[in-house]
Amino acid sequence: MRPRFYAPGLDPSAERVPLPAEEAEHLARVLRLGAGALVLVIDGRGGLWSAEVIEAGKRSAVVRLIEREQPAAESRVPITLVMGVLKADKMDDVVRDAVMLGVTAIQPVVSERAEIRMATLVKSERVSRWQRIAVSSAKQCGRAVVPVVHDAVPLAWYWAEPTDAVRVMCVEPSAVLGQVASVHDVPRPRAAHVIVGPEGGWTVPEVAEAHASGVILMSLGARTLRADAVPIVALTALLTTWSELT
């Protein structure tokens, strides 16, 4: 398979398409490709082209687009993963796998039981790291769309933002007696936000606020799953239920 490279904002009519420095370094120093090599280039918005490398340096590379290719199909249900920020590198894995499963965006949120504070996220530039992981994961799985990783916000800020998407919140089965749906009870929407909590889970007031706002509270069964496993299980189950993985 030809290696893929990300050139955001590329002009398909241009004779020369420069690659970002990080992509150029991967091309020349990691893969050791030079002029004449055939590659694939994505623009992150659904465009995929076959291309030829015409210049390759340590920190710069230029390609020439040959023809447009047909990218892998995207999900018919745009999904934003709203994820309570996890500690250490667990969030890296969630971003990587969620992109492979086809999410269109990732919204990190900081809830009451999150073990990482907003100030730490800003100082450590975690969001920039997660965006790079999203780029890498999109290339690896064959997507031509690179999901956006939004800046982290407090959970209250997220609730304040209006959306036409159906909001589905993963909760423990006993969160609200008689009000928790199973995966098969969630009808296929035009767009969805799948909301997953951090290691400590949601507080009772957070679940109550979501329920009062019309959010669908969804259980993944009687077993307690790790926080980093929940988004992958939830996305897979919902996409299967909505016939997006068939």
Buried (B, 14 or more C-beta within 10 A) or exposed (E): EEBBBBBEEBEEEEEEBBBBEBBBBBBBEEBEBEEEBEBBBBBBEEBBBBBEBBBBEEEBBBBBBBEEBEBEEBBEBBBBBBBBBBBEEBBBBBBBBBBBBBBBBBBBBBBBBBBBEBEBBEEEEBBEBBBBBBBBBBBEBBBBBBBBBBEBBBBEEBBEEEEEBBBBBBBBBEBBEEEBBEBEEBEBBEEBBBBBBBBEBBBEEBBEBBBEEEBBBBBBEEEEBEBBBBBBBBBBBBBEBBEBBE
